[in-house]
């Protein structure tokens, strides 16, 4: 089976939901940040690692709440030191749905996995840039969030 077919299956599964859902609110519910360096010279060459996790928090007749957790570490590449910087944030996304719209738990979980991190990404990018600036370090430019990565990821916690 081709990679494209494998990726399109989850999107087809939630197509009816994607056609009607509206994002209403995004709020930061938890965050942490830690810097173990005072400068980029002290950090040396680093690699960026990012992890995401999503879950359906709540579902009712006309609304859906999704938690999107995202964490990043800048890890020195030349030594086994602890991360130079560690950042974590959890966002709660509130979506509205048409009254009495029928959707399965599987569709909700697939939607959370794909859209949760994707919709939280701009807020995560802003959180990272502001937090790192407050650490008096140069800004971090995050990569583009690739939807195909979310389609392949199986880290969603069941509703």
C-alpha positions, 0 to 999 in steps of 0.5 A: 500500500502506498504511503499516500493511500495510508495517509489519506485514510484517516483524513477520509475517516474524519472528512464529515467532521472537518467539513463542519467543525469550527475552532472557537478558542485556544488556551494555555493550560500548562507550561514549563521552561528550563534553560541550562545555558546562558548563551549559545556559545555555552550550548554549542551545536544542538539538535532540536527534538519535538514531541506531540501528544493529543487527547480528547478531553471532553465531547458534548452535543455541540462542542469538543475539547482537545488537549494538545501537548507539545515539548521541545528540547535543544540537546547538545550534539557533541556530548551527553549533557542534559538538554540546553533548553527544555520547553513544554506546553499544553493547550486546550482547544475548543471546537464547536460542532453543529447541534446533534452532529453524530460522530464516533469516538474513533473519529474524535480521536483521529481528529484530535491526533491530526488537528489538535497539534496542527491547530495548536502549532502557531500558539506553540511557535509563539510560546517558544519564541517569547520564552526563549527571548526571555531567557536572553537567548536567540530565537528558535525557528520551529519547522513547519508542522507537517500534517502527514506526521500527525496522520502517521502518529499513533500517540493519541490517548483514547477518549 
